Amino acid sequence: MKKVFLIIASLGAGGSERVFWLLSQYFDKSKYKVTVVLLDGRQQSFSSDVEGVEFIDLKTIKASKAFFKIYHLLRSEKPYAVFSTTDHINILTAMVACFLPIPKLICRASNNPHQMKKYYDYKSRFYNLFTRFFALRFDFIVCQSYEMKKSMNALYGIRKTKLKVIPNPVLYTPVVKKDSSVVDKKRLIIVARLSEEKGVCRLLPVMQELPDNYVLTIAGDGPLMAGLKAEVSLRKLESRVTFLGRITNVPSRIAQHDLLLLSSFTEGFPNVILEALSVGVPVVTFRVGGVDDIVRNGFNGFIVKQGDLLSFKNQIIHACSRSWSHDAIKADISSRFDLNKIGKAYENLLL
């Protein structure tokens, strides 16, 4: 039986972590012994009690200090394949692989580098310098969208045959019945890390322009939380904007709303849109990341030109004023992004 290792930062609520957690459950356990390696297992937004999957916690808070732990683990276990995700862990894994024979080394790119350049901190800029060099070590680099593949090829010169487009998977989620006591309200929700690149702050002037029966739920945490709350108070939107903080049951929460909003300046392949559509909730989003591969205008939502706040507001009203085929939205997203389909694409990389 071949050993397959998936290396992630933690079991926190991030999109990359969710994707690898799902993939660990897909691989054929009669062919592969699957192990998920966590740099830091303290965050547990997903269960580590998964049948047929071993979880190893390296108890390393900083990725920069995990090199020797990963090296000794992989040298001892001799896996057939190693998957990694997110820029810093991809570079760390490639560095380790320079000193070990690994038959199949595969990484998953987590961002569109052209979009992210504006938001790189000093550590991200450091990692970015080494991306081109260490990309040579990987057999394949998984891009979540064709736009990301084009960006990786153009910016880093990575040959197209090494770049494989595989979108993120989605799980079937039963629809939770909406609370009928608030039928007069138009319930909007955004689920995002509250940081600059997610663009949540630009939703508040939009909310101010919407009718009073439009209410917004903001789910997520991050460095801009205090500033957003102050802005909500300044704009006198306290009765119409609710902060939930970090949540775990994302699809069920979204299902209690009429519309999901995505306000990001940059995305890789937004899982939250998949989660919304998986429970039949339409979306309004700016054109960003891989949304063109997910959203079909007029069928499951609307895509707005990046930065066009007036059109964004108008499409929110349009979306909340018309009927949607919720069952058709669910069926479509399942047919295109079901875990079995996406998992098979990843497993094919091992052949």
N, C-alpha and C positions, 0 to 999 in steps of 0.2 A: 504493500500500500504506500503510495507516494504522500510525502508530507507537504502541506501547503501552509505557509505562514502569512498572516495579514498583520501589518504593523501600523498602528494608529496611536494618536496621542493619548486618548482616554475613551471612556464611554460617555462623554459629555454630549450635549444637545446639538453639536455641530453637524452640518450636512455630510461632510466627509466621513465622520464617525458612523453616522446612520447608514450610509451606503455600504461600508465594509461590514458592519454588524449584520445587515441583511444578507450580503453575499456569503458570509460565513455559514449561513443556514442553508444556502442553496447547493453548494458543492456536493457531488455524489459521494456519500460517506463509504460506499463499498469500494471506491477507487482512491479516495483522498482522506488522509487524516488532517483535519483542519485545526489550526491553532491561531488564536488572536492574541497578539502581543501588544500590551498597553504600556506606554511609557510611564503613565501615572494613573493608577486605578482608583483614585479617590472620588472622582466624579462618576456617578452612575445614573445617567438618564435612560440607559438601556440595560436590560437584564444580562447578567453573565451566566445565568443558569439556562444554557441552551444545549439541548440534547445533541451529542455527537461533536461538540465544539469545546476545545480546551482554551481557557483564558489564562495568560501569564502576565502578572503585574511586575514590571521591572522596578517600580517604586522610584522612578527618576523624574523629578519635577521638571528639570531643564533638559531639553533634547541634546544640548551640547555636551552633557555629561553622560549620555547613554551609549556612546560609541562602544566602549569595551564590554558593556553588558550585552549589547546586541551581538557583538562579534563573538563572544564566548558562547552565547546561546546558539547562534547559527552554526558555529564550528562544531558544537557538541551534537546538535540535532540533525545536521546535514539535510535540510529541506530540499525537495525537488524544485519548489517554486516559492518565491517571496513577492508579495504585493505590498506596496506602500502608498500613502496618500498624504497630501499637503506638502508644500514646497520644502520646508525645513526637514521633514522626515524623509522625503524623497532623496534629498542631498545626503543626509546621514546614512541612509540605507545604501546608496551608491558608493559612498566612501568605504563602508564596511565590505561591500561586495568586491572592492578592488583587491582585497586580501583573502577572499574565499571563493571557491568554485560554486556557483549557484546556477543550475541548468536553465532556469527560467526566472528572470528578474523583470518585474512589471511594475510600473508606477501609474498612478492616476493624478493627472493635473487637476488642480482645484479651482483655478481662476483663469480668466482671460488676461494675459499679461499686458496687453495694450491698454485695457480699461483700468487695471490695477496700478499702473505706474504712478499715477497721481497720489495714491494713498499709501505707498510704501514708506514704512518707517526705516530707521537706519539698519535694523536687523534684516528687514525684507530686502533692502537694496543690496546688502551683503550676500544673502542667499541668491539673489538674482544674478549676481556676477558669476556664480558657479553653476548656474542651471545649464548653460550651453555645454560646459565641459562634462558634467556628470550625466547629462542625458545620453551621452555616448555609451554609458555602461548598461543602460536598460535595453532589453530586447524589444519591449513595446512601451509606449506611453499612451494611456487612455485619455482621450479628450471627451468632454461631455457633450460637445456640440461641434458642428462643422465650422462655426465661427471661431471657436477656441482652437481647432486644428489649424485653421488658416493663420491665426495670430501666432501660435507656437512655431509654425514653419517660417513665417516672415521675420519674427523677432530673434529667434535663436538659430535659424538655419537647420532645424531638425528635419531630416528627410521625411517625406510624406508616407512612405511605406512603414515607417516606425510608429507613426501616429494613427491610432485606431479610435474611431468615434463610437462610443458606447454611452448612451444616456443613463441617467440614474433610474433605479427601479422604484416601484410603488407597490404597496401591499393593499389588498382588499380591506376596506373598513366599512362596517355596517353604518348606515346613516342614522344619526341620532335625531329624533323628532325635535323640531324647533319649538321654543316656548311660545305658545299661541297668545299669551297675555300681552305681548308687546307687538302685536301685528301691525299697529299703526306706525311703527318705527322702521326706518331703513337702516339695517345693522351692517356696518362695515367693520372689517378687521384687518390689521396688519400684524404679521408675525415676523420679527426680525431682531437681530442684534442692534442695539441702539448706539450705533456708531456712524461717523460722518458718511461713509460710502453707501449706507443704506437709505439715505435721503429722507428719513422719517420727518425731519423738521419741515420739509416743504409741503407736507400734507396739512399742516395746521392752517395756513392761509386758505387752502382749498376748502377745508372744513368750515371756515368762517363764511365762505361764499355759498355753501350749500344750505338748503332749507333747514329749519330748526328740527325737523323730525329725522334728520340723518345723524346717527350716532356712531362713534368710532371707538373700537377696542384696540389698544396697543398692547400686544403680548411680546415680551422679550425684556432683556436687561442689557446694560452696557454703560459706557462712560457718559453718554448724553442724557441719561435718565433725568437727572436733576434739572438740567437746562430745558428739557422738553416740558417737564411739569411746570416750570416757571413761565414758559411761553404760553402754555394752556391757560394758566391763571391770568396772564397779561391780556390775552385775547378773550377772556371771559367765556371760556369753553368748558369749564369744569363740569357742567351738567351734561355735556355731550361727548366728552372724551374720558375713557376709563383706562387705567394702566393695570395690567394683570401681573407684570413681572414675568419671570421665566416660567414656562409651562412645559409639561411633558406629553400630555394627551392632545397633541396638536390637531389631528383630523377631527376629533370629537368636538373640540372647541370651535374650530372653523365652521363645523356643520350647524352651529347655533346662529350663524350669521347669513346675510343675504349675498354678500360680496366680499371677496378678498382683494386687497390692494397691494401692489408691489411698487415701491417708490425708489428702488435702488439706482445708483449711478453705475454700479458694476456688480456683476454676478457671474458665476460659472454656469451652473444649470440649476435654477432655483427649485429646491425640493418642496418648498412651501406651496408652489403652484401645483405640483403633482398631488400634494396632500389635499389641497382644496378641491381639485377636479375629481379626485378619487371618491369624494363624498358628494359630488354633484354641485358644488358651489362655484359659480363662475368667477372670473377675475378681470380686473382692469390693471394693466401694467404699462410702465414705460418700456420702450424697446431697449433691451439690455440682455447681455449674456445669451443664453439659449432659448429665450422665450418664443422666438419664431418657430422653434422645433416643437413647441408644446401647445401654444395658444392658436386657435383657429377663429379668426375674427367673426363675430356674430354667432358662432356655434357654442363656444365655451368661454367667451370673454372678448375683450378688446385690447389691442396694443396701440399705445399712443407714442408719438414722436418724443424722444428724450427731451425733457425740460419744458414741454408744452403744457403748462399748468391749466390753461383755459380748456384745452381739449380734454385733459384728464378729468376736470370737473364735469364737463358735459357728458363724457362717456360714463361716469359714475351715475349720473342722473338717468341716462339712457338705459344702462344695465339694470337699474333698480325700477324702471318703469315698464319693462317688458317681461314676458314669460320666457322661461328656459326649460329645455328638456333635460331635467336633472339625471334621469336614468340613462339617457343617451350620452351625456357627458361622462358619467361613470364608466359606461361600457367602452367608450372610445379610449379613455385614458388607460384602462386595464388592458385593452388589446394591444396598445402600443408600448406600454412601459411595465407590464407585469414582471414580477421578480423572476419567473421561470424563463422568460424571453431574454431579459438582461443578464441573468445569471449564466445562461447558456453561452451568451456572447463572451463573457469573461472566461468561462471554462474552455472555450475553443482556443483561447490564447495559449493554453497549456499543451495543445496537441503538437 
